[in-house]
Amino acid sequence: MNFVSTRGNVSEIGFIDTVLMGLADDGGLLIPSKIPQIPQTRLEEMAKLTYQELAYEIFSYYIEGEIPENELKELIHQSYSTFRDPEVTPVRKVKDNMYVLELFHGPTFAFKDIALQFLGNLYSYVSKRQNKIIHILGATSGDTGASAIEGVRGKEGIRICILHPHQKVSKVQELQMTTVHDKNVLNLSVKGTFDDCQRIIKELFADVDFKNKYHLRAINSINFVRILAQTVYYFYAYFQVAKQTGIKSLNFSVPTGNFGDIFAGYLAKRMGLPINKLILATNENNILERFIHDGVYMPGQFHSTYSPSMDIQVASNFERYLYYLLDENPSLVSSLMDQFKSEGKIVVSEELLQKVKDDFAAHGVMGEECLQTISKYYDESNYLLDPHTACGVAAYEKYNESSEVYVTLATAHPAKFNESIERCHIEQVFPEKINQLFNKPQYQEIVDADNNEIVRELERLFSSSH
Ligand SMILES: *Cc1c(COP(=O)(O)O)cnc(C)c1O
């Protein structure tokens, strides 16, 4: 399988080079040159596979032998052996026509582990195989950072620097990142928002000389592997729910920030999985909800919310979707992205908007509605939702039609966001692994949202002996 850029100015590359390139060298995002199609008959057989077997099969469509079979199987096995549930991503029936897909059984209690455990192991594998240094640079709204650090801490040949917005992540998120004391880990707490952090790393990655000089690698969802690993659980959930209900098509409600997770659902649909609607749930930072309703993609005012991992205005994966919406036309994507840069917005035609609405519905969930949903499901269904999942569930409720079946993605464990749970007057018991964090010392540097200052910190990390 070859990969191309959404902006059309990168020559076709294979899977491993795609992983290493992260952001495409022309500033676009990498995508498969052709989406693999899974025939209906094969889909029926895939229903029997375990999570790991399913991951192997889906990855194989994209990796096509670049990693030998036994080595890929070992990477997958290793990556999901750290999960606390044997099914990796189990589904739970919470309402008659609504299942929750629990994606938080990995080491850092959020769905990011599913892709980042694999990506961490894959970087380690590539580093050994090619004898290459891997320097990871990433931005996080809270969960990616902890998860990426957990995926590579202490690993030889790899150093990692994570930018997070100062005092805009939850306490547990901060502790998960900053209590790690391995020499190959640097946490920068940036005085700004997640959008500042994401803009800075995108600018550093777009400087191709700088990126190559320092062997910079990406762990954000600009990296196609993140998307690929996340398609697996859409298939897995579909098979589990289909077995229980006999349904032929399914709707997914997805708490959304950077459009990565929901784009994985879109890709699964394009591969042949019978997904009806993808419901996009946002919080007050609702640029994507507005786009799906009005066809205007324009950042608004930033809000700090009860669901901080979704506090994002500029969704980096939106460009991948735009590429498919525009019938895979890279010059159109480039001109719209240029327009976005100069005018601060993208507007699509009525005809395209109709196409968007065929695949997506959207609901922006405000703070009170989020908390009420947590309380309601705790009281009525005895199920404690984290605030991100609660946005997904509230969006399901808005579109709920009794003839349909829905899966809401549970993107984090509620213990990560106790600030919001406490507001509902619910007392939760923390998992032991989270309890232990509170007594550990923290390691982080507080810096300005300034590219030069961050480059200086990076150079210090990359030149340190390890
Ligand atoms: C990252 C994150 C999201 C948003 O996922 P995207 O792929 O950025 O859309 C939602 N919920 C939680 C808990 C997250 O950590």
The ligand as a Gaussian input file, in Angstrom:
#p B3LYP/6-31G(d) Opt

LIG

0 1
 C       -8.458000      12.902000      22.577000
 C       -9.766000      12.706000      23.244000
 C      -10.973000      12.952000      22.562000
 C      -11.010000      13.524000      21.166000
 O      -10.515000      12.633000      20.203000
 P      -10.107000      13.187000      18.747000
 O       -9.487000      12.024000      18.065000
 O       -9.115000      14.277000      19.006000
 O      -11.329000      13.690000      18.106000
 C      -12.155000      12.671000      23.228000
 N      -12.164000      12.190000      24.478000
 C      -11.021000      11.949000      25.161000
 C      -11.113000      11.437000      26.545000
 C       -9.795000      12.188000      24.562000
 O       -8.658000      11.943000      25.247000

